[in-house]
Amino acid sequence: MIENSDPEFEILNCLYFVEPFSRILEETGIDRNIAADVLKDLIARKLVSPMRFDDDAKEYVRSYIYDGDHMDDYHYLATKEGLLLHNGRA
């Protein structure tokens, strides 16, 4: 099992549903730069997916490419692996 740091756990806890970066900051109280770094690490580890709203489909879809310098431009969702890790089963 991978040990999660407190910020990782708190961020994963917010991402059972699609959430904007601003909401993650609001819910966790984590410093913006730290939250961005932790989120980028979770994305790299495939524990979180960046999401964009698709106007045609009228829903959020996974964004396979994202700009790490503009975290506010995306919404985020924990992946199945991220949820399993968060719940202690990974």
C-alpha positions as CSV (number, residue, x, y, z in Angstrom):
1,M,0.0,0.0,0.0
2,I,1.2,3.5,-0.9
3,E,1.4,5.9,2.0
4,N,-0.5,9.1,1.3
5,S,0.7,12.4,2.7
6,D,-2.0,14.4,4.5
7,P,-2.4,16.8,1.5
8,E,-2.8,13.9,-0.9
9,F,-5.5,12.3,1.3
10,E,-7.3,15.6,1.7
11,I,-7.3,16.3,-2.0
12,L,-8.4,12.8,-2.9
13,N,-11.2,13.2,-0.3
14,C,-12.5,16.2,-2.3
15,L,-12.5,14.4,-5.7
16,Y,-15.3,11.8,-5.5
17,F,-17.1,14.2,-7.8
18,V,-15.7,16.6,-10.5
19,E,-14.5,19.7,-8.7
20,P,-12.7,22.9,-9.8
21,F,-9.3,23.8,-8.4
22,S,-10.9,26.7,-6.4
23,R,-13.2,24.3,-4.6
24,I,-10.2,22.0,-3.7
25,L,-8.5,25.0,-2.2
26,E,-11.6,26.0,-0.3
27,E,-12.3,22.6,1.1
28,T,-8.8,21.6,2.1
29,G,-7.3,25.0,3.1
30,I,-4.0,23.9,1.5
31,D,-1.7,26.6,0.2
32,R,-2.4,27.1,-3.6
33,N,1.2,26.2,-4.7
34,I,1.3,23.1,-2.5
35,A,-2.1,22.0,-3.7
36,A,-1.1,22.5,-7.3
37,D,2.1,20.4,-6.8
38,V,0.3,17.6,-5.0
39,L,-2.4,17.6,-7.7
40,K,0.2,17.4,-10.5
41,D,1.8,14.5,-8.7
42,L,-1.5,12.7,-8.3
43,I,-2.2,13.2,-12.0
44,A,1.2,11.9,-12.9
45,R,0.5,8.8,-10.8
46,K,-2.9,8.4,-12.5
47,L,-4.8,8.8,-9.3
48,V,-6.6,12.0,-10.5
49,S,-7.8,13.0,-13.9
50,P,-7.9,16.6,-15.2
51,M,-11.4,17.3,-16.7
52,R,-12.8,19.8,-19.1
53,F,-16.4,20.7,-19.9
54,D,-17.5,19.5,-23.4
55,D,-20.1,21.9,-24.6
56,D,-21.3,19.5,-27.3
57,A,-21.7,16.5,-24.9
58,K,-22.9,18.8,-22.0
59,E,-20.6,17.0,-19.6
60,Y,-17.1,16.9,-18.1
61,V,-14.7,14.7,-20.1
62,R,-11.2,13.6,-19.3
63,S,-8.5,15.9,-20.6
64,Y,-5.5,13.8,-21.6
65,I,-3.3,17.0,-21.9
66,Y,-3.4,19.8,-19.4
67,D,-1.4,22.9,-18.7
68,G,0.2,22.6,-15.2
69,D,0.7,26.4,-15.1
70,H,-3.1,27.0,-15.3
71,M,-4.6,24.6,-12.8
72,D,-7.7,26.9,-12.5
73,D,-8.6,26.1,-16.1
74,Y,-9.6,22.5,-15.2
75,H,-11.8,20.5,-13.0
76,Y,-10.5,17.3,-11.3
77,L,-11.8,13.8,-10.5
78,A,-10.2,10.9,-8.6
79,T,-9.7,7.8,-10.8
80,K,-10.7,4.3,-9.7
81,E,-7.1,3.8,-8.5
82,G,-7.2,7.0,-6.6
83,L,-10.4,6.1,-4.9
84,L,-9.1,2.7,-4.0
85,L,-5.9,4.2,-2.6
86,H,-7.9,6.8,-0.6
87,N,-10.1,4.0,0.9
88,G,-7.0,2.0,1.8
89,R,-7.4,-0.9,-0.6
90,A,-4.5,-0.2,-3.0
